[in-house]
Amino acid sequence: MIKSIWSNPMLRFLIIGSAAYISWIVLYKFYLEEHTFLDEWVIDRIVRSAEGLMSFFGFDLIEFNDGTFKNHLGVLGSKGVTIGAPCNGIVLFALFIVFILAFPGKWKNKLWFLPLGVVAIHYVNTLRVIALALIVVDHPEWLAFNHDYTFTILVYAFVFLLWYIWVNKFSPMKNNQPT
């Protein structure tokens, strides 16, 4: 019975993926969130990347004094935006990593696709934060809708695109042919 379940690629993916995601949640909630600066560090990276891009394109930015880690970004003359832990992309990194690890494919491909995907998700999230900071300049009333819907959909769609690329280009299960 167990062997027949394990030989089914879809059930194996669901079991491995679910176990890995539950393990991630437990590790994050009971250790990383409470005992590390992971969230703050990732948010700081988003803000600093966004500041660099916006400065390059000539935007005058608000100088926030956030201490060691920055979590505010804004264009001069606006209130700016605050990036919190739920919006830093760590959950997206975990979902992406779990999917790729659980889905069949060669490890040599996983070893380069995983970091490339995480970096790509990080920069798409950074572009999302930049867009939200720009929306606040002229239309602060649009912030909540765009934060909650528009950019959430776009960022998750990007993660799905990465999964799609993995399944169709690097997985032996493409064309429904399991390993």
Contacts in CASP RR format, 6 or more apart in sequence:
PFRMAT RR
TARGET T0000
AUTHOR 0000-0000-0000
METHOD contacts of the structure
MODEL  1
MIKSIWSNPMLRFLIIGSAAYISWIVLYKFYLEEHTFLDEWVIDRIVRSA
EGLMSFFGFDLIEFNDGTFKNHLGVLGSKGVTIGAPCNGIVLFALFIVFI
LAFPGKWKNKLWFLPLGVVAIHYVNTLRVIALALIVVDHPEWLAFNHDYT
FTILVYAFVFLLWYIWVNKFSPMKNNQPT
5 11 0 8 1.000
5 12 0 8 1.000
5 15 0 8 1.000
6 12 0 8 1.000
6 15 0 8 1.000
9 104 0 8 1.000
9 173 0 8 1.000
9 178 0 8 1.000
9 179 0 8 1.000
13 102 0 8 1.000
13 103 0 8 1.000
13 104 0 8 1.000
16 101 0 8 1.000
16 102 0 8 1.000
17 98 0 8 1.000
17 99 0 8 1.000
17 101 0 8 1.000
17 102 0 8 1.000
20 98 0 8 1.000
20 101 0 8 1.000
20 102 0 8 1.000
21 94 0 8 1.000
21 95 0 8 1.000
21 98 0 8 1.000
24 94 0 8 1.000
24 98 0 8 1.000
28 90 0 8 1.000
28 94 0 8 1.000
32 38 0 8 1.000
33 39 0 8 1.000
33 85 0 8 1.000
37 69 0 8 1.000
38 90 0 8 1.000
39 84 0 8 1.000
39 85 0 8 1.000
39 88 0 8 1.000
39 90 0 8 1.000
40 68 0 8 1.000
40 69 0 8 1.000
40 71 0 8 1.000
41 69 0 8 1.000
42 88 0 8 1.000
42 89 0 8 1.000
42 90 0 8 1.000
42 122 0 8 1.000
43 69 0 8 1.000
43 70 0 8 1.000
43 71 0 8 1.000
43 83 0 8 1.000
43 84 0 8 1.000
43 85 0 8 1.000
43 88 0 8 1.000
44 68 0 8 1.000
44 69 0 8 1.000
44 70 0 8 1.000
44 71 0 8 1.000
45 122 0 8 1.000
46 83 0 8 1.000
46 88 0 8 1.000
46 122 0 8 1.000
46 125 0 8 1.000
46 126 0 8 1.000
46 129 0 8 1.000
47 70 0 8 1.000
47 71 0 8 1.000
47 72 0 8 1.000
47 73 0 8 1.000
47 83 0 8 1.000
47 129 0 8 1.000
48 70 0 8 1.000
49 122 0 8 1.000
49 123 0 8 1.000
49 126 0 8 1.000
50 73 0 8 1.000
50 126 0 8 1.000
50 129 0 8 1.000
50 130 0 8 1.000
50 133 0 8 1.000
51 61 0 8 1.000
51 70 0 8 1.000
51 73 0 8 1.000
53 126 0 8 1.000
53 130 0 8 1.000
54 61 0 8 1.000
54 73 0 8 1.000
54 75 0 8 1.000
54 130 0 8 1.000
54 133 0 8 1.000
55 61 0 8 1.000
59 75 0 8 1.000
59 76 0 8 1.000
60 75 0 8 1.000
60 76 0 8 1.000
61 73 0 8 1.000
61 74 0 8 1.000
61 75 0 8 1.000
61 76 0 8 1.000
62 72 0 8 1.000
62 73 0 8 1.000
62 74 0 8 1.000
62 75 0 8 1.000
62 76 0 8 1.000
62 77 0 8 1.000
62 78 0 8 1.000
62 80 0 8 1.000
64 70 0 8 1.000
64 72 0 8 1.000
64 73 0 8 1.000
64 74 0 8 1.000
66 72 0 8 1.000
71 82 0 8 1.000
71 83 0 8 1.000
71 84 0 8 1.000
72 80 0 8 1.000
72 81 0 8 1.000
72 82 0 8 1.000
72 83 0 8 1.000
73 80 0 8 1.000
73 81 0 8 1.000
73 83 0 8 1.000
73 129 0 8 1.000
73 130 0 8 1.000
73 133 0 8 1.000
74 80 0 8 1.000
74 81 0 8 1.000
74 133 0 8 1.000
74 136 0 8 1.000
75 133 0 8 1.000
75 134 0 8 1.000
75 136 0 8 1.000
75 137 0 8 1.000
77 137 0 8 1.000
78 133 0 8 1.000
78 136 0 8 1.000
78 137 0 8 1.000
78 140 0 8 1.000
79 136 0 8 1.000
79 140 0 8 1.000
80 133 0 8 1.000
80 136 0 8 1.000
81 129 0 8 1.000
81 132 0 8 1.000
81 133 0 8 1.000
81 136 0 8 1.000
81 143 0 8 1.000
83 129 0 8 1.000
87 125 0 8 1.000
87 129 0 8 1.000
87 147 0 8 1.000
88 125 0 8 1.000
89 121 0 8 1.000
89 122 0 8 1.000
89 125 0 8 1.000
89 155 0 8 1.000
92 121 0 8 1.000
92 125 0 8 1.000
92 155 0 8 1.000
92 156 0 8 1.000
92 159 0 8 1.000
93 118 0 8 1.000
93 121 0 8 1.000
93 122 0 8 1.000
95 159 0 8 1.000
96 114 0 8 1.000
96 117 0 8 1.000
96 118 0 8 1.000
96 121 0 8 1.000
96 159 0 8 1.000
96 162 0 8 1.000
96 163 0 8 1.000
97 114 0 8 1.000
97 118 0 8 1.000
99 163 0 8 1.000
99 166 0 8 1.000
100 110 0 8 1.000
100 113 0 8 1.000
100 114 0 8 1.000
100 163 0 8 1.000
100 166 0 8 1.000
101 110 0 8 1.000
101 114 0 8 1.000
103 163 0 8 1.000
103 166 0 8 1.000
103 167 0 8 1.000
103 171 0 8 1.000
103 173 0 8 1.000
104 171 0 8 1.000
104 172 0 8 1.000
104 173 0 8 1.000
104 178 0 8 1.000
104 179 0 8 1.000
105 170 0 8 1.000
105 171 0 8 1.000
105 172 0 8 1.000
105 179 0 8 1.000
106 170 0 8 1.000
109 170 0 8 1.000
113 166 0 8 1.000
113 170 0 8 1.000
117 162 0 8 1.000
120 158 0 8 1.000
120 162 0 8 1.000
121 155 0 8 1.000
121 158 0 8 1.000
121 159 0 8 1.000
121 162 0 8 1.000
124 154 0 8 1.000
124 155 0 8 1.000
124 158 0 8 1.000
125 155 0 8 1.000
128 151 0 8 1.000
128 154 0 8 1.000
128 155 0 8 1.000
131 146 0 8 1.000
131 151 0 8 1.000
132 143 0 8 1.000
132 146 0 8 1.000
132 147 0 8 1.000
132 151 0 8 1.000
135 142 0 8 1.000
135 143 0 8 1.000
135 146 0 8 1.000
136 143 0 8 1.000
167 173 0 8 1.000
167 174 0 8 1.000
168 174 0 8 1.000
172 178 0 8 1.000
172 179 0 8 1.000
173 179 0 8 1.000
END
